[in-house]
């Protein structure tokens, strides 16, 4: 009933930039929070950035100063602008959302993932 769809991944060289997008759709009343996680090969999924409904944000230490999370509430879309990319940023990036449905049920949702590869 509610889904997240990510886009924007691809292959970039070290030092390059990329912007990921995630669109939430369905029977959504409000979005409490949206964020980005990533999972590198043979690594656990980790939090990259999150933006709360009040606009506050949090970032993993490894991406502070390089990544920026933002949102467009009218489009139910969250973005992750990634600058100064490093090879260690290579991972599948997943959108995550904490939503309140039209029936007032809280749901945690995951997108299908988009691959970011940083390599020369």
C-alpha positions in Angstrom: 0.0 0.0 0.0 2.9 2.3 0.7 6.2 2.0 -1.2 9.6 3.7 -1.6 11.4 3.9 -4.9 15.0 5.0 -5.1 16.9 6.2 -8.1 20.1 8.0 -8.9 22.8 5.4 -8.3 25.6 4.8 -10.7 29.3 4.7 -11.3 31.4 7.7 -10.4 35.1 8.5 -9.9 36.6 9.3 -6.6 35.9 13.0 -5.8 32.8 13.0 -7.9 29.2 13.7 -6.9 25.9 12.0 -7.1 22.3 12.7 -6.0 20.0 9.9 -4.9 16.2 10.3 -4.8 13.6 8.4 -3.0 9.8 8.9 -3.6 7.2 7.6 -1.1 3.8 6.9 -2.4 0.6 5.3 -1.3 -1.8 5.7 1.6 0.4 8.1 3.6 -1.0 10.4 6.3 2.4 11.8 7.4 6.0 10.9 7.1 7.7 11.0 10.5 11.2 10.5 9.2 13.0 9.5 6.0 16.6 8.4 5.8 19.3 6.6 3.9 21.1 3.5 4.8 23.8 1.7 2.9 25.2 -1.8 2.8 28.7 -2.5 1.3 29.7 -6.0 0.3 30.2 -8.2 3.4 29.2 -5.3 5.7 26.2 -4.7 7.9 23.7 -2.1 6.8 24.4 1.2 8.4 22.7 4.5 8.8 24.0 7.2 6.5 21.6 10.1 7.1 18.1 10.8 8.4 15.8 13.8 8.3 13.0 14.1 10.8 9.6 15.7 10.3 10.8 18.8 12.2 13.6 19.2 9.7 16.4 18.1 12.0 19.0 15.9 10.5 21.7 13.4 11.6 24.6 12.0 9.7 27.0 9.2 10.1 30.5 10.5 11.1 31.9 9.0 7.9 29.8 11.3 5.6 29.6 14.5 7.6 30.6 17.4 5.6 30.3 15.5 2.3 26.6 14.3 2.2 23.5 16.4 2.5 20.0 15.0 3.1 17.0 17.1 2.1 13.4 16.7 1.4 10.5 18.0 -0.8 7.4 17.5 1.3 5.1 18.3 -1.5 6.5 15.4 -3.5 7.1 13.0 -0.6 10.6 12.8 -1.8 13.9 12.7 0.1 17.3 13.3 -1.5 20.8 12.5 -0.7 23.5 14.7 -2.3 26.8 13.0 -2.1 29.9 15.0 -2.8 33.6 14.2 -2.6 32.8 10.5 -3.0 35.3 8.0 -1.8 35.8 4.3 -2.8 34.6 3.4 0.7 31.2 5.0 -0.1 30.6 2.1 -2.6 27.4 0.4 -1.4 23.8 -0.3 -2.1 21.9 2.6 -0.8 18.5 2.1 0.7 15.8 4.6 1.4 14.0 4.1 4.7 10.8 5.8 6.0 8.8 5.8 9.1 5.3 6.7 8.0 1.8 7.0 9.5 -0.7 5.6 7.1 -4.2 7.0 6.4 -5.5 4.4 8.9 -3.1 5.8 11.5 -0.8 2.8 11.6 2.9 3.3 11.8 5.0 1.5 9.2 8.7 1.2 8.6 9.4 0.9 4.9 12.4 0.1 2.8 13.1 0.8 -0.8 14.6 -1.7 -3.2 18.1 -0.1 -3.1 20.2 1.7 -5.7 23.9 0.8 -6.3 26.6 3.5 -5.9 30.0 2.5 -7.1 33.0 4.8 -6.6 35.9 3.7 -8.6 38.6 5.1 -10.9 
